[in-house]
């Protein structure tokens, strides 16, 4: 798809030049901001069942307190927002993700 970019389209030409670097972002370790706090709250919420919840994953997640769910959502959204910010930084002229980044 990127191969069909016209050289006169400078923003998309910039994307074509950086596409490998942008793809490489998705193979890097994600940001851990909020991870440890969420996992501690999760373990506290599920108690001793933490090791046996694999079979009951969906029902366990549905039973989490709202505050723990919000922590998990914030952590995961932070990972997505970080990837979007970093990808957009390669091609600032395209205005990628300007309306989608939450933080």
N, C-alpha and C positions, 0 to 999 in steps of 0.2 A: 504494500500500500504506500509506504513512504517512498519507494523507488519512482513512483509516477509524479513526483513533485516537480513543478516547473522551476528552473533557476531564478526566474523573475519574482517568484513568491518568496521573499526573503525570510519571512517567519517560518514557513514550512521547510524551506531549505535549511534553516538552522536546526529544525527538528530532525531532518534527515541526517545531518552531521552528528547529532548527539544521541540518536536512537539507541545505539549500543550502550552508552553510558546510562541512559535512562533505564533500560532493561536491567542493567547490572544492579540498580538500586534494589530490585525485588529479590535479589539473592543475598543481600546483606542482612545481618542481624537487625531486627527491628528495635526501635527505641524501647527501653524498659521503664520509661517514666510511668508511674502508677501501677506497674505490674506487681511489685512486692506487696504493696498495700492491699490491692485487690485480692491477691492469693491468700494473704493472711486473713482477710475478712471472709473469704470463701471457705477456708479451712475451719474457721471458727463457726461459721453458719452450718456446715455439714457435720461438724463434730468428728467422731470416730469413724464415720462412714466414708471418709475421704478416699480410702483405698478400695471400697466396694461399690462405688457409684457408677462404674463404667456401664453396667447393664441398665442402670436406671438414670442415665445421664439427663434425658429430657425432663423427666419428672423432678429430678433434683434441681435442675436449673429453674424450673417453673416455681419451685417452692422457696427459692432464695428470698431473703428480705429485700425490699425495694432499694434500700441503701446499697446493698452488696451488688445488686443488678446494675444500679447506676454507676458504681465504681468500675465494674467490668465493661460496661458500654463506653465509659469515658476513656478507659485504657485502650480499648480496641479502636475507638474513633481517633485517639491520639496517634496510633500507628498509621492509620489511613491518612490523616492530615499531614503527618510528617513526610510520608512518601509523596503525597501530592505537592507539598511545598518544595521538596528537593527536586522532583521531576520538573516542576514549573521553573525552577531557577536556571535550568539548562537553556530554556527558550523563553525568556521573559517577554519578548515581543508578541507571543501568542496569547498571553493572558490566561493560561491554563488554570483551571480550578479556582478562579477568583471568587466565584459564588458558592463553591462547595466546601471550602476549608472552614471548619467550625471554631478553631481557636486562634 
